[in-house]
Amino acid sequence: MKLYRDQSFIRPDLQAHLYSDRLLGNVRALRGLCRPETKFCAVVKANAYGHGIREIVNILKSGPVDYFAVATFYEALHIHPLIERRRILILEPIHADQPPDQIRMCASAGFDCVLSSLEGLDLACRALEGTKRPLHFHLNVETGMGRCGADPHEASAILTRAANCEALVHAGVFTHFATADEEDLSYAFLQQERFEAFLDAHQLKGRRDLLIHACNSAAAIKMPGAHYDMVRCGISMYGYYSRRMKNPPVELRPVLKLQAPITRIKRIAAGHPVSYGGSFVPKRETKAGIVPLGYADGYRRGFSNKAVMRRGEHFVPVIGRVCMDQLIVDLTDVPDADAGQMVTVIDDAHDSPCGAYALADLADTICYEILTLIHAHVNRIVHSTSRP
C-alpha cells in the first residue's frame, strides 16, 4: 500500500526549517577568526545537534570544511556515503567492550579514531593484526576535563607502545576544554599550559603528519592562541554561542526554525480547567489552538504554562500541561489565527522569547539540550536563503 511505502515516519507538518546560507556563513565567520592554514572540523554528532545530520552534512560538504566529527562509529557509518574527500573523526575512544570488527571497519573506511587508554590501544592492535590498511588515531590527553582523556603518564605510554604497532598511524593529538564557555578563562588557560607541556615533552609541535587540536566552539571564539592546527566547532556552527555573549567577536545566526501547525481552534469557557491536572484555569473565554507537538517530539513538559510560541508577530502562551504529542496555546489576542496556520516553536533569532536561549533559561539548561531534543521524525526542510 502506498500509505506504508515510506517507513521513515517523518511527520511532514512538524517542520524544522534549515537555512544553508546561515550555516555556511557561520562556518566562514568562524574560519575568519583563525589563521588561513587552520583546519575546520564540523561537529555533527547528536543528529547534528538536532538539526538533521544528513541535511547538515549535505550542506557542509560544499563548504570550507576539512573534517567531520561524530560521537560514535554508527554516526560515522551513516555519513560516510555522503562526504566527499573529507575525513571523519570518531570522538568516542576505542574501549575494551568495542567489537573488534568495528575497529577493522574503521581502518578499512579510513575513519580517524581516538585512543585514550592502554586497554583501547591493545584491543586495536589485536583487532588489526593481518589487516592491510592501518588505523589513524588521535591521542586524547587529559588536561582537566576529567572525562575520557588519558593522563599525561598513560598518554606517554600509549605513544611509546603505538610506535611499535604497525597497524596504527598517529594522526593527531588533542585535548578538550572544560570551562571555555565561562567568563573566567583561567582554568581553560591552565589546561592549555598542561597541553603545551605534553606537546613539548614529546616534541609533537611542527610535525606535518600530525594534527594538534584543542578548541571547541567557545575556545575557537575566545582563545585564539589555542587554535593550533584545527578547531572543532559544534554549537557555534549552528548559530549559537555556548552562552550568550556581550559584544561577541563574530556574528552567528541561528540555522534552524521549528514550526508546527494549529490543527484545531476551540473555545474554552472562563473557569474551565485546561489539560492534565487542570494546572491552567482561564480567567476569560479563551480562543485555544491545538498544536500536535509535545514532549515526545522534544518539547519539554517543563514548558507548561511558561513558554510562548510565535504566531505571525504575536507571541502566544502555552497553556496547560504539555502532553506527549499535543499542547494548547492561547490565541485569544490573535484575531486572525485559524486552523492550518503554523506557529513557531523554536525561533531563529537570539533575542526571541521562544528562541533556544529563552527556552533554555526556562528549563534551567543550555541551548544544546533544547536543540538536540528535536525528534528525528520532525521534517527537516533545507532553504538556500533565509528571510531577512
ROSETOR-641791 format. One line per 4 residues: for each residue x, y, z of N, C-alpha, C. Coordinates in steps of 0.2 Angstrom, whole numbers. Example, Ala and Ser with C-alpha at 12.3 -4.5 7.8 and 13.67 -1.06 7.14 Angstrom:
2
66:-28:39:62:-22:39:66:-16:39 | 64:-11:35:68:-5:36:64:0:39
end
This chain:
388
4:-6:0:0:0:0:4:6:0 | 2:11:-4:6:17:-4:7:21:3 | 2:20:7:2:23:14:8:21:17 | 11:15:17:16:12:21:23:11:17
23:14:11:29:14:6:35:17:10 | 34:22:13:39:26:16:39:24:24 | 44:21:26:44:19:33:48:23:38 | 50:29:35:54:33:39:50:37:45
44:37:45:40:40:50:41:47:51 | 43:51:46:44:58:46:37:61:46 | 35:66:50:29:69:50:30:76:46 | 27:76:41:28:82:36:26:89:39
21:89:43:19:96:46:22:98:52 | 27:94:55:31:96:60:38:98:57 | 39:105:56:44:107:51:50:110:54 | 56:108:53:62:111:55:65:114:49
65:121:49:67:124:43:75:126:44 | 79:124:39:86:124:40:89:129:34 | 92:134:36:95:139:31:102:138:30 | 103:136:24:110:134:22:115:140:22
112:146:20:116:152:19:119:154:26 | 115:153:31:117:154:38:122:149:41 | 121:143:39:126:138:41:133:139:38 | 133:140:32:139:141:28:142:148:30
138:153:32:140:160:34:143:159:41 | 141:155:45:144:154:52:150:151:51 | 151:146:47:157:142:46:163:147:44 | 161:151:39:166:156:36:167:161:41
163:163:45:164:168:51:169:165:56 | 168:159:58:172:156:62:179:154:59 | 179:152:53:186:152:50:190:158:50 | 186:164:49:189:170:49:193:172:55
191:169:61:195:170:67:201:166:67 | 202:162:63:208:158:63:213:159:57 | 219:157:58:224:158:53:222:154:46 | 224:156:41:221:153:34:223:145:34
228:143:37:230:136:37:227:132:42 | 223:135:47:220:131:52:214:127:49 | 214:121:50:208:117:48:202:117:52 | 196:116:48:190:117:52:187:110:52
185:108:58:182:102:60:174:103:61 | 170:101:57:162:102:59:160:96:63 | 157:98:69:155:93:74:148:92:72 | 146:86:70:139:84:68:136:78:72
139:77:78:136:72:82:129:74:84 | 126:69:87:119:70:90:114:73:85 | 114:69:79:110:72:74:111:79:72 | 117:81:72:120:87:70:116:92:75
117:91:81:114:95:87:107:96:86 | 103:91:83:96:91:82:94:94:76 | 98:96:72:97:99:65:95:94:60 | 98:88:60:97:83:55:104:82:52
107:76:53:114:75:51:115:75:44 | 110:71:40:111:71:33:110:77:30 | 105:81:32:104:88:29:110:92:30 | 113:92:36:118:97:38:125:95:34
126:88:34:132:86:30:132:87:23 | 126:87:20:125:88:13:126:95:11 | 124:100:16:126:107:15:133:108:16 | 136:106:21:143:107:23:148:104:18
147:99:15:152:96:10:153:100:4 | 149:105:3:151:110:-2:154:116:1 | 155:116:7:158:122:11:165:121:13 | 168:126:17:175:126:19:176:122:25
175:115:24:176:111:30:181:105:28 | 185:104:33:191:99:32:189:92:35 | 186:92:40:185:86:44:177:86:47 | 175:80:48:168:80:51:170:76:57
167:78:63:167:74:69:161:72:71 | 161:65:74:154:62:76:156:59:83 | 151:57:86:152:54:93:154:46:92 | 150:43:88:151:36:88:152:33:81
154:27:81:155:23:75:149:23:70 | 143:22:73:137:22:70:136:28:66 | 137:34:69:136:40:66:141:41:60 | 147:38:61:152:39:55:150:34:49
147:28:51:144:24:45:139:28:42 | 135:31:45:129:35:42:131:40:38 | 136:44:39:138:50:35:143:48:30 | 146:42:31:152:41:26:150:41:19
144:38:17:142:39:10:141:46:7 | 140:51:12:138:57:10:144:62:9 | 150:61:12:155:65:12:160:64:6 | 163:70:4:167:69:-2:174:72:0
179:67:0:186:68:2:187:71:8 | 183:71:13:184:73:20:185:67:24 | 189:69:30:190:63:35:185:64:40 | 183:58:43:179:58:49:182:56:55
181:60:60:184:59:67:179:56:72 | 180:50:74:175:47:79:178:49:86 | 174:53:90:176:56:96:176:51:102 | 172:46:102:171:41:107:178:37:107
182:36:112:188:32:112:186:25:111 | 191:22:107:191:14:107:191:12:114 | 187:7:116:186:5:123:186:-3:123 | 187:-6:129:188:-13:129:182:-17:127
176:-14:127:170:-18:125:168:-17:118 | 172:-14:114:171:-12:107:172:-19:103 | 167:-21:99:168:-26:95:174:-25:90 | 179:-30:90:185:-29:85:183:-28:78
177:-31:76:176:-30:69:174:-22:67 | 172:-19:72:171:-11:71:178:-8:70 | 183:-10:74:189:-7:73:192:-8:66 | 191:-14:64:194:-16:57:190:-12:52
183:-11:53:179:-7:48:181:0:48 | 183:3:54:186:10:54:192:10:50 | 196:6:51:203:6:47:201:5:39 | 197:1:38:195:0:31:192:6:28
187:9:31:184:15:29:188:21:29 | 193:21:33:198:27:33:196:32:39 | 192:30:44:190:34:49:196:35:54 | 196:41:57:201:43:62:197:41:69
201:37:73:198:35:79:202:38:85 | 200:38:91:203:41:97:205:35:101 | 212:36:104:214:32:109:215:36:115 | 213:33:121:214:37:127:216:32:133
217:26:131:219:21:136:223:15:133 | 227:12:138:231:7:135:227:1:133 | 221:0:137:217:-6:135:214:-5:128 | 212:1:126:210:3:120:215:2:114
221:4:116:227:3:111:228:-5:110 | 228:-9:116:230:-16:115:224:-19:111 | 218:-17:112:212:-20:108:213:-18:101 | 215:-12:99:215:-10:92:221:-14:89
227:-15:92:232:-18:89:230:-26:88 | 227:-29:93:225:-36:91:220:-36:86 | 215:-32:86:210:-32:81:212:-31:74 | 218:-27:73:220:-25:67:226:-30:64
228:-35:68:233:-40:66:231:-43:59 | 235:-42:54:234:-45:47:230:-41:43 | 228:-35:45:224:-31:40:229:-27:36 | 226:-25:30:231:-22:25:231:-14:26
226:-11:29:225:-4:30:226:-2:37 | 230:3:39:231:5:46:226:9:48 | 225:10:55:220:14:58:224:20:60 | 221:26:58:224:33:60:220:34:67
225:36:72:222:38:78:224:45:81 | 220:48:85:221:54:88:221:52:96 | 227:55:99:228:54:106:224:59:110 | 220:57:114:216:62:119:220:62:125
222:68:127:226:70:133:222:73:138 | 222:70:144:218:73:150:222:79:152 | 219:85:152:222:91:155:218:95:160 | 212:92:162:207:95:166:200:94:165
198:91:160:191:89:158:188:84:163 | 193:79:165:191:74:169:186:69:166 | 186:67:160:182:63:157:185:57:153 | 186:58:147:189:52:143:197:52:142
200:58:143:207:58:141:211:54:145 | 217:52:142:222:49:146:227:54:150 | 228:52:156:233:57:160:240:57:156 | 244:62:157:250:63:153:254:56:154
254:53:160:259:47:160:256:42:156 | 250:40:156:247:35:152:247:37:144 | 246:43:143:247:46:136:254:45:133 | 259:46:137:266:44:135:267:37:134
264:33:138:264:25:137:261:23:130 | 255:27:129:251:25:123:256:27:117 | 259:32:117:263:34:111:269:29:110 | 272:27:116:278:23:115:275:16:112
270:13:115:268:7:113:265:7:106 | 261:13:104:258:13:97:264:13:92 | 270:16:94:275:16:89:277:9:87 | 276:4:91:278:-2:89:273:-6:86
267:-3:85:261:-7:82:261:-4:74 | 262:-9:70:262:-7:63:255:-5:60 | 250:-7:63:244:-6:61:241:1:63 | 245:4:67:242:11:69:246:17:66
243:22:64:246:28:62:244:34:67 | 249:37:70:247:43:74:246:49:70 | 239:51:70:237:56:65:236:63:69 | 235:62:76:233:68:79:234:68:87
234:73:90:234:74:97:229:80:99 | 225:79:105:221:84:106:219:84:114 | 216:89:116:213:89:122:206:93:122 | 202:93:127:196:96:127:195:101:133
193:107:132:192:112:137:186:111:141 | 186:112:148:180:111:152:176:117:153 | 180:123:153:177:129:155:178:135:150 | 179:133:144:180:139:139:174:143:138
168:140:140:162:144:139:160:149:145 | 165:148:150:164:153:156:167:160:155 | 165:165:159:168:171:158:175:171:161 | 176:167:166:183:166:169:187:161:165
192:163:161:195:158:157:202:155:160 | 203:157:167:209:155:170:210:147:170 | 205:143:171:206:136:171:207:133:164 | 204:136:159:205:134:152:212:136:150
215:141:152:222:143:151:227:138:155 | 225:136:161:229:131:164:229:125:160 | 223:123:158:223:117:153:227:117:147 | 227:123:144:231:124:138:239:124:140
241:126:146:248:126:149:250:118:149 | 245:114:152:246:107:153:247:104:146 | 243:106:142:243:103:135:250:104:132 | 252:111:132:258:113:129:264:109:132
264:108:139:269:104:142:270:97:139 | 264:94:138:264:87:135:267:88:128 | 264:92:124:267:93:117:274:94:117 | 277:98:121:284:100:121:288:94:124
285:90:129:289:85:131:290:79:126 | 285:79:121:286:73:116:287:76:109 | 289:82:109:291:86:103:286:84:97 | 280:86:99:275:85:94:273:91:90
275:97:92:274:103:88:278:103:81 | 274:106:76:278:107:70:278:100:65 | 275:95:68:275:89:63:270:89:58 | 272:89:52:267:89:46:262:83:46
264:78:49:260:72:49:255:71:55 | 255:77:59:251:77:65:246:83:66 | 240:81:67:235:87:69:235:88:76 | 236:94:78:236:96:85:229:100:86
225:98:90:219:102:91:216:102:98 | 213:108:100:210:108:107:204:112:107 | 202:117:103:197:121:103:190:118:101 | 185:119:106:178:118:105:176:125:102
169:125:102:166:132:99:168:138:103 | 167:137:110:169:143:114:176:145:114 | 181:140:114:188:141:114:190:144:107 | 187:142:102:188:144:95:187:152:94
182:154:98:180:161:98:184:165:103 | 186:162:109:188:166:114:196:165:115 | 199:160:112:206:158:114:210:157:108 | 211:162:104:215:161:98:221:158:98
225:159:104:231:155:105:231:148:106 | 225:145:106:224:138:106:221:135:100 | 221:139:94:219:136:88:223:130:85 | 229:130:86:234:125:84:232:124:76
232:117:75:231:115:68:224:115:65 | 219:114:70:212:113:69:208:115:74 | 202:118:73:197:119:78:191:115:77 | 188:113:82:182:108:82:176:112:84
172:114:79:166:118:81:159:115:80 | 155:115:85:149:112:85:143:117:86 | 142:119:92:136:124:93:137:130:89 | 143:133:89:144:139:85:142:139:78
143:133:75:142:132:68:134:133:67 | 130:131:72:123:131:71:120:138:73 | 125:142:75:122:149:76:122:151:83 | 125:148:88:124:149:95:131:150:98
132:155:103:137:155:107:136:150:113 | 141:147:115:139:142:121:135:145:126 | 136:151:128:132:155:132:132:162:129 | 126:165:130:125:172:127:132:176:129
134:180:124:140:184:124:138:191:123 | 141:196:127:140:203:125:146:205:120 | 144:208:115:149:210:110:154:205:108 | 151:199:105:155:194:103:159:196:97
165:193:96:170:195:91:167:193:84 | 162:188:83:160:186:77:152:185:78 | 149:187:72:141:186:72:139:180:70 | 135:176:74:132:170:72:125:170:71
122:167:67:115:167:65:112:160:66 | 107:159:70:104:153:71:101:150:64 | 103:143:63:102:140:57:95:137:57 | 91:136:62:85:132:62:79:136:65
74:135:62:67:137:65:62:131:65 | 59:130:71:55:124:71:48:127:71 | 44:124:67:36:126:67:32:120:67 | 26:121:69:21:116:69:14:119:68
9:115:65:3:118:63:-2:119:69 | -7:123:68:-13:123:73:-18:118:69 | -20:113:73:-24:108:70:-32:109:71 | -33:113:77:-40:115:78:-40:121:83
-46:125:82:-47:130:86:-53:129:90 | -53:130:96:-59:129:101:-60:134:106 | -66:135:108:-67:140:114:-67:136:120 | -64:139:125:-64:137:132:-67:142:136
-72:140:140:-75:145:144:-71:147:150 | -72:153:153:-68:155:159:-70:151:164 | -65:149:168:-65:144:174:-65:137:172 | -64:135:166:-64:128:164:-57:126:163
-55:121:167:-48:119:168:-45:116:161 | -39:117:160:-36:115:153:-30:110:154 | -31:104:151:-26:99:150:-25:95:157 | -20:91:157:-19:86:163:-18:90:169
-22:88:174:-21:91:181:-24:98:182 | -27:100:177:-31:107:177:-26:112:180 | -20:112:177:-15:117:180:-16:124:178 | -20:125:172:-21:131:170:-29:132:170
-32:138:173:-39:139:173:-39:146:170 | -42:147:164:-43:154:161:-48:158:165 | -46:164:165:-50:169:168:-55:173:163 | -54:171:157:-58:174:152:-60:168:147
-65:169:143:-66:165:137:-60:165:133 | -58:159:131:-51:158:128:-52:155:121 | -49:158:116:-48:155:110:-42:151:110 | -43:144:110:-37:140:111:-35:136:104
-29:135:103:-26:132:97:-23:125:99 | -25:120:96:-22:113:97:-16:113:93 | -10:111:95:-4:110:91:-1:103:92 | 0:99:87:1:92:88:9:91:89
11:93:95:18:93:97:18:93:104 | 23:88:107:23:88:114:30:85:116 | 30:82:122:37:80:125:40:74:121 | 36:70:117:38:65:113:42:68:107
41:74:105:44:77:100:50:81:102 | 51:82:108:57:85:111:55:92:114 | 49:93:115:46:100:118:45:98:125 | 49:101:130:49:98:136:42:100:140
40:95:144:34:96:149:35:102:153 | 41:103:155:43:109:160:41:116:157 | 39:116:150:37:122:147:30:124:148 | 26:119:151:19:120:153:18:126:157
13:131:154:11:137:157:17:142:158 | 23:141:154:28:145:155:31:148:148 | 31:144:143:34:146:137:29:149:132 | 31:152:127:27:155:122:29:153:115
25:153:111:26:152:104:24:158:100 | 26:158:93:25:164:89:20:162:84 | 15:166:83:10:166:78:10:173:74 | 14:173:68:15:179:65:19:184:69
17:190:71:21:194:75:19:194:82 | 14:189:84:11:189:91:15:183:94 | 16:184:101:19:178:105:13:176:109 | 12:169:109:6:166:112:8:161:117
5:162:123:7:157:129:5:150:128 | 9:146:130:7:138:131:3:138:137 | -3:135:137:-7:135:142:-9:127:144 | -9:126:150:-10:119:152:-4:115:152
-4:108:154:2:104:153:3:102:146 | 10:102:144:12:100:138:11:92:138 | 7:89:133:6:82:133:11:78:129 | 10:72:129:15:68:125:16:70:118
11:72:114:11:73:107:6:79:106 | 4:83:110:-1:89:109:1:94:115 | -1:100:113:-1:105:118:-6:111:116 | -7:115:120:-13:121:119:-9:127:119
-11:132:115:-9:139:115:-15:143:115 | -14:149:119:-19:154:119:-19:159:114 | -24:159:109:-24:163:103:-29:169:104 | -31:170:110:-37:175:111:-35:182:108
-29:184:109:-26:190:106:-24:190:99 | -25:185:96:-23:185:88:-29:184:84 | -32:189:82:-39:189:79:-39:185:73 | -34:184:69:-34:181:63:-31:174:63
-30:171:69:-27:165:70:-32:159:68 | -30:154:64:-35:149:62:-32:143:61 | -36:137:61:-33:131:60:-29:130:53 | -24:127:53:-20:126:47:-14:131:47
-14:136:51:-8:140:51:-3:137:55 | 3:140:54:9:137:58:11:142:64 | 13:139:69:16:143:75:23:141:75 | 27:146:77:35:145:78:36:142:85
39:136:85:40:133:92:47:135:94 | 52:135:90:59:137:92:60:142:86 | 62:149:88:63:154:84:70:154:81 | 71:158:76:78:158:73:81:165:74
80:168:80:83:174:82:85:173:89 | 91:176:91:94:175:98:89:178:103 | 86:184:101:83:188:107:75:186:107 | 73:181:103:66:179:103:64:176:110
58:178:112:55:174:118:54:167:117 | 54:164:111:54:157:110:60:155:106 | 65:158:107:72:156:104:75:151:109 | 80:148:106:83:142:110:86:145:117
89:151:117:91:154:123:86:154:128 | 80:157:126:75:159:131:72:152:133 | 71:147:129:68:141:131:73:137:136 | 80:138:135:85:135:139:84:138:146
83:145:146:83:148:153:77:146:157 | 71:145:153:65:142:156:66:135:159 | 70:131:156:71:124:158:77:123:162 | 81:129:164:87:129:168:92:124:165
93:125:158:98:121:155:102:125:150 | 104:122:144:108:126:139:105:125:133 | 107:129:128:103:129:121:105:122:118 | 110:119:119:112:112:116:106:107:117
104:107:123:99:102:125:92:104:122 | 91:110:121:84:112:118:85:110:111 | 90:110:107:91:109:100:91:101:99 | 95:98:103:96:91:102:90:87:104
85:89:108:79:86:109:74:85:103 | 75:89:98:71:89:92:71:82:89 | 65:79:89:65:72:87:67:71:80 | 69:65:78:72:64:72:66:63:67
59:62:69:54:62:65:51:68:62 | 54:74:65:52:81:63:55:81:56 | 51:84:51:53:85:44:58:91:44 | 64:89:41:69:94:40:69:97:33
68:103:32:67:107:26:73:112:25 | 77:111:19:83:115:18:81:120:13 | 83:127:15:82:133:11:89:135:10 | 89:138:4:96:140:2:97:147:5
92:151:6:92:158:9:87:159:15 | 89:163:19:84:164:25:81:171:24 | 75:171:27:72:178:27:76:183:31 | 76:190:29:80:195:32:79:195:40
end
